[in-house]
Amino acid sequence: MPYHLTHANHLPTPLLFSHTTGSITPLSNSSLLLSIANFTSPSNDFILDLASSASGDEDKLPTRHLHRLTDWSSKHIAGGLDAISVEELWTTGAEEWPVHSWVLLPPGFKNDSKAAYPLAFFVHGGPQGAWEDTWSTRWNPALFATRGYVVVAVNPTGSTGYGQEFCDRIKENWGGAPFKDLLASYQAALKEFPQVSARVAEYRALDRGQ
């Protein structure tokens, strides 16, 4: 994610607030070339116009100043992932730390007591890593969702992106706090989405050995 620093003794702030940004290349003093991906789209190239932010909030560049250059995959995906709903779930994990999960709901998800869906429970490896709102050619949450699964991708203790202390807590603690976080997130998902079928609502460690 690109950040900018407006003046000394001021915290850097994100230029973009959604999806996953990479391959950032300065084109000039006022523009950046970057790639952006998300759960339902592989990377595409954009130009971020920094000069256009002068009249707005100095700490946040509106997304209307993001100019798309490429559309590599839409003709291949053909809108097949557009009906997926992406949500976020927070729960209290080990030692009262907040734990974040991504939840992808399948197309046509019905929020009623008669509906039943299988659960795909994603556990990332690393262990210092994270599930992010990005495209994956290995374990792709969106593709599971298209097959009718409710996907829960948990970022337990040791995950990156939630502060250095949270990341470092994995040290000599692989089977402790992370397991408690996963269990708490699993239970929270079942409570939040009772449509998940009890018959198949079980842990699925989909990323063993990463």
RODO-2510 file (C-alpha; in nm, 4 decimals, decimal comma):
residues 210
     n   res          X          Y          Z
     1     m     0,0000     0,0000     0,0000
     2     p     0,1392     0,3450    -0,0880
     3     y     0,1664     0,6038     0,1867
     4     h     0,2539     0,9699     0,1889
     5     l     0,4024     1,2029     0,4475
     6     t     0,2697     1,5567     0,4342
     7     h     0,5157     1,7180     0,6738
     8     a     0,7677     1,6423     0,9473
     9     n     0,6487     1,4858     1,2746
    10     h     0,3348     1,3666     1,1016
    11     l     0,2337     1,0013     1,0688
    12     p     0,2340     0,8624     0,7137
    13     t    -0,1146     0,7981     0,5838
    14     p    -0,2410     0,5618     0,3127
    15     l    -0,3121     0,6948    -0,0329
    16     l    -0,5511     0,4054    -0,0929
    17     f    -0,7776     0,2341     0,1566
    18     s    -0,8983    -0,0816    -0,0152
    19     h    -0,7718    -0,3962    -0,1881
    20     t    -0,3997    -0,4771    -0,2224
    21     t    -0,1459    -0,2525    -0,3920
    22     g     0,1933    -0,3536    -0,5263
    23     s     0,4612    -0,2786    -0,7850
    24     i     0,4625     0,0917    -0,7067
    25     t     0,6713     0,2970    -0,9524
    26     p     0,7060     0,6783    -0,9450
    27     l     0,6327     0,8324    -1,2849
    28     s     0,6841     1,1927    -1,1751
    29     n     0,6645     1,4042    -0,8617
    30     s     0,2870     1,3914    -0,8855
    31     s     0,1992     1,0451    -1,0180
    32     l     0,2580     0,6779    -0,9415
    33     l     0,2176     0,3666    -1,1517
    34     l     0,0882     0,0798    -0,9416
    35     s    -0,0935    -0,2507    -0,9592
    36     i    -0,4044    -0,3328    -0,7603
    37     a    -0,5645    -0,6733    -0,6985
    38     n    -0,8529    -0,7969    -0,4873
    39     f    -1,0373    -1,1182    -0,4042
    40     t    -1,2287    -1,1170    -0,7308
    41     s    -0,9739    -0,9696    -0,9719
    42     p    -0,6072    -1,0357    -1,0534
    43     s    -0,3690    -0,7396    -1,0698
    44     n    -0,4371    -0,4496    -1,3035
    45     d    -0,2343    -0,1353    -1,3606
    46     f    -0,3402     0,2125    -1,2526
    47     i    -0,2000     0,5648    -1,2387
    48     l    -0,2479     0,7436    -0,9089
    49     d    -0,2617     1,1199    -0,9633
    50     l    -0,1134     1,2859    -0,6552
    51     a    -0,1436     1,6398    -0,7838
    52     s    -0,5233     1,6112    -0,7858
    53     s    -0,5279     1,5727    -0,4078
    54     a    -0,4275     1,9344    -0,3446
    55     s    -0,7854     2,0523    -0,3034
    56     g    -0,8957     1,7669    -0,0812
    57     d    -0,8024     1,6108     0,2505
    58     e    -0,4235     1,6132     0,2689
    59     d    -0,4290     1,2804     0,4490
    60     k    -0,6474     1,0908     0,2052
    61     l    -0,6461     1,0877    -0,1725
    62     p    -0,9949     1,0217    -0,3150
    63     t    -1,0193     0,7141    -0,5369
    64     r    -1,1597     0,9244    -0,8231
    65     h    -0,7982     1,0233    -0,8937
    66     l    -0,7122     0,6621    -0,9706
    67     h    -0,6933     0,6068    -1,3469
    68     r    -0,7218     0,2495    -1,4734
    69     l    -0,4872     0,1426    -1,7531
    70     t    -0,5451    -0,2319    -1,7981
    71     d    -0,8196    -0,4899    -1,7770
    72     w    -0,6305    -0,8141    -1,8253
    73     s    -0,8764    -1,0692    -1,6977
    74     s    -1,2382    -0,9544    -1,7230
    75     k    -1,2999    -1,1319    -2,0532
    76     h    -1,1754    -1,4572    -1,8994
    77     i    -1,3597    -1,4223    -1,5689
    78     a    -1,6619    -1,2751    -1,7498
    79     g    -1,8199    -1,1369    -1,4344
    80     g    -1,8345    -1,4807    -1,2760
    81     l    -1,7121    -1,3500    -0,9413
    82     d    -1,9150    -1,0278    -0,9249
    83     a    -2,1965    -1,1815    -0,7234
    84     i    -1,9678    -1,2783    -0,4357
    85     s    -2,0109    -1,0686    -0,1236
    86     v    -1,6984    -0,9863     0,0800
    87     e    -1,7433    -0,9048     0,4476
    88     e    -1,5210    -0,8671     0,7525
    89     l    -1,5639    -1,0356     1,0885
    90     w    -1,3934    -0,9296     1,4102
    91     t    -1,3918    -1,1362     1,7265
    92     t    -1,2071    -1,1466     2,0587
    93     g    -0,9199    -1,3936     2,0553
    94     a    -0,6516    -1,5049     2,2991
    95     e    -0,5772    -1,2625     2,5814
    96     e    -0,8598    -1,0357     2,4623
    97     w    -0,6828    -0,9391     2,1384
    98     p    -0,9124    -0,8511     1,8448
    99     v    -0,8859    -1,0990     1,5585
   100     h    -0,9890    -1,0245     1,2018
   101     s    -1,1362    -1,2602     0,9416
   102     w    -1,2428    -1,2164     0,5829
   103     v    -1,5773    -1,3736     0,4957
   104     l    -1,6771    -1,4441     0,1350
   105     l    -2,0410    -1,5304     0,0792
   106     p    -2,1428    -1,7303    -0,2288
   107     p    -2,3600    -1,5879    -0,5059
   108     g    -2,7239    -1,5863    -0,4098
   109     f    -2,6495    -1,6245    -0,0399
   110     k    -2,9786    -1,6376     0,1491
   111     n    -2,9928    -1,4906     0,4952
   112     d    -3,2684    -1,7112     0,6311
   113     s    -3,2968    -2,0057     0,8670
   114     k    -3,3861    -2,2556     0,5933
   115     a    -3,0670    -2,2006     0,3941
   116     a    -2,7645    -2,4274     0,4440
   117     y    -2,4110    -2,3779     0,3149
   118     p    -2,0834    -2,5669     0,3601
   119     l    -1,7944    -2,3865     0,5262
   120     a    -1,4404    -2,3526     0,3910
   121     f    -1,2209    -2,2448     0,6822
   122     f    -0,8910    -2,1014     0,5581
   123     v    -0,5830    -2,1114     0,7833
   124     h    -0,2782    -1,9329     0,6431
   125     g     0,0777    -2,0510     0,6794
   126     g     0,3899    -1,8509     0,7411
   127     p     0,3107    -1,8309     1,0266
   128     q     0,3819    -1,4576     0,9974
   129     g     0,1643    -1,3831     0,7001
   130     a    -0,1959    -1,2883     0,6326
   131     w    -0,5003    -1,3389     0,4176
   132     e    -0,5426    -1,0129     0,2288
   133     d    -0,7987    -0,8711    -0,0116
   134     t    -0,6003    -0,9903    -0,3111
   135     w    -0,5970    -1,2509    -0,5860
   136     s    -0,4376    -1,5902    -0,5293
   137     t    -0,3346    -1,8571    -0,7766
   138     r    -0,2879    -2,1103    -0,4968
   139     w    -0,5732    -2,0965    -0,2454
   140     n    -0,8332    -1,8718    -0,4006
   141     p    -1,1187    -1,7897    -0,1601
   142     a    -1,3366    -1,6451    -0,4348
   143     l    -1,3351    -1,9681    -0,6333
   144     f    -1,4486    -2,1633    -0,3272
   145     a    -1,7294    -1,9119    -0,2828
   146     t    -1,8447    -1,9637    -0,6425
   147     r    -1,8893    -2,3326    -0,5612
   148     g    -2,1341    -2,2485    -0,2829
   149     y    -1,9029    -2,2319     0,0175
   150     v    -1,9099    -1,9705     0,2887
   151     v    -1,5386    -1,8906     0,3132
   152     v    -1,3843    -1,7732     0,6396
   153     a    -1,0174    -1,6712     0,6154
   154     v    -0,8767    -1,5942     0,9597
   155     n    -0,5763    -1,3790     1,0513
   156     p    -0,4831    -1,5085     1,3977
   157     t    -0,1937    -1,4172     1,6256
   158     g     0,1214    -1,3848     1,4175
   159     s    -0,0549    -1,2331     1,1175
   160     t     0,1009    -0,9316     0,9528
   161     g    -0,0825    -0,6033     0,9077
   162     y    -0,2238    -0,5693     1,2586
   163     g     0,0745    -0,4151     1,4339
   164     q     0,4225    -0,5449     1,5131
   165     e     0,3283    -0,6676     1,8602
   166     f     0,0472    -0,8857     1,7251
   167     c     0,2845    -1,0288     1,4654
   168     d     0,5606    -1,1002     1,7185
   169     r     0,3249    -1,2800     1,9593
   170     i     0,3578    -1,5951     1,7454
   171     k     0,7143    -1,6468     1,8724
   172     e     0,7316    -1,9724     2,0726
   173     n     0,3521    -1,9674     2,0727
   174     w     0,2509    -2,1510     1,7553
   175     g     0,0024    -2,3854     1,9181
   176     g    -0,1264    -2,1480     2,1852
   177     a    -0,2768    -1,8107     2,1006
   178     p    -0,3169    -1,8833     1,7263
   179     f    -0,5237    -2,1946     1,7943
   180     k    -0,7425    -2,0051     2,0424
   181     d    -0,7889    -1,7306     1,7841
   182     l    -0,8903    -1,9807     1,5177
   183     l    -1,1378    -2,1511     1,7483
   184     a    -1,2884    -1,8179     1,8573
   185     s    -1,3203    -1,7062     1,4950
   186     y    -1,4766    -2,0373     1,3946
   187     q    -1,7373    -2,0077     1,6692
   188     a    -1,8010    -1,6431     1,5829
   189     a    -1,8556    -1,7344     1,2171
   190     l    -2,1091    -2,0044     1,3086
   191     k    -2,2932    -1,7546     1,5272
   192     e    -2,2852    -1,4782     1,2661
   193     f    -2,3804    -1,7121     0,9798
   194     p    -2,6095    -1,9858     1,1171
   195     q    -2,6772    -2,0874     0,7568
   196     v    -2,3502    -2,2811     0,7636
   197     s    -2,4477    -2,6455     0,7704
   198     a    -2,3525    -2,8168     1,0981
   199     r    -2,2772    -3,1319     0,9021
   200     v    -1,9835    -2,9765     0,7210
   201     a    -1,8941    -2,6886     0,9535
   202     e    -1,5509    -2,8121     1,0492
   203     y    -1,1945    -2,6865     1,0374
   204     r    -1,0376    -2,7082     0,6925
   205     a    -0,6688    -2,6342     0,7150
   206     l    -0,6302    -2,5490     0,3470
   207     d    -0,2784    -2,4173     0,3570
   208     r    -0,0755    -2,6790     0,5390
   209     g     0,2966    -2,6464     0,4932
   210     q     0,2953    -2,3025     0,3309
***
